[in-house]
Amino acid sequence: MANGCPDAYCPERDWRGCREEEHTEPPPSPGWTCHDDCKYECMWRTVRLYVQGGRRVPQFHGKWPFSRFLFVQEPASAFASLLNGLASFLMLLRYKAAVPPTSPMYPTCVAFAWVSVNAWFWSTVFHTRDTALTEKLDYFCASAVVLHSVYLCWVRTMGLQRPALIGVFRAFLLLFLACHISYLTLVRFDYGYNMAANVAIGLLNLLWWLWWCLRNRPRLPHVWKCAVVVLLLQAGALLELLDFPPLFWVLDAHALWHISTVPLNILFYSFLVDDSLYLLKANSDLSKVD
């Protein structure tokens, strides 16, 4: 958006000097200052000019224009994030009801669920109101989920046989996350680096889970759920590459990706329940033999 755009389209609201206490006519959306509202109006005036001129819908600061609903900036993505958060929370309750705390994977799975619920909460907040703070919280919490998924994979595939190394690997991942956040916060908020790091870790997680699923398919019939989830998650992420203007100014590729993860969340927690119960039974049978 051009620097002079708000002045050109909102002369009655000089956003550079606007103060809430001086703004007698409140903006139409709660939580939006006159500065924010003026930029929103300017964005849509610009979009109309582009469309009327037969030009491609423009992006603003790297984002498509969305039609807000009440105070929600990106309604479809916010609603999909909320659904994912609710699905994760409900499946956490189901996991805790179905799996005894004595199961070897219980603490790791419960921690993963809480990290996921937290990430979807901040995703909902970010898509409701895009600010510098909510953007960082969304990105950092998403990175925490990706790393915790790697930790979950490592504990299940290797850590149970090497319990002494679980703390070491956990410390390594926490150090990596701290360095990642510090670089993006204190040095430069590099979108390209953040995406590359998360994609690389996500691919590592995908290949690791698939390798384990293929090896254990004959004796663990429930691993198909895990394999389907990790494959469809990567396929769903390809929706981001489509990057088309929002349908009805609400539904874009990012929102579709978030919507697609709701049933995958449910299926993955179903796998965690089945696998945790299997481990509990296996440990019980081993104790009887001993």
Order of alpha helices (4+ residues) and beta strands (2+ residues): alpha-alpha-alpha-alpha-alpha-alpha-alpha-alpha-alpha-alpha
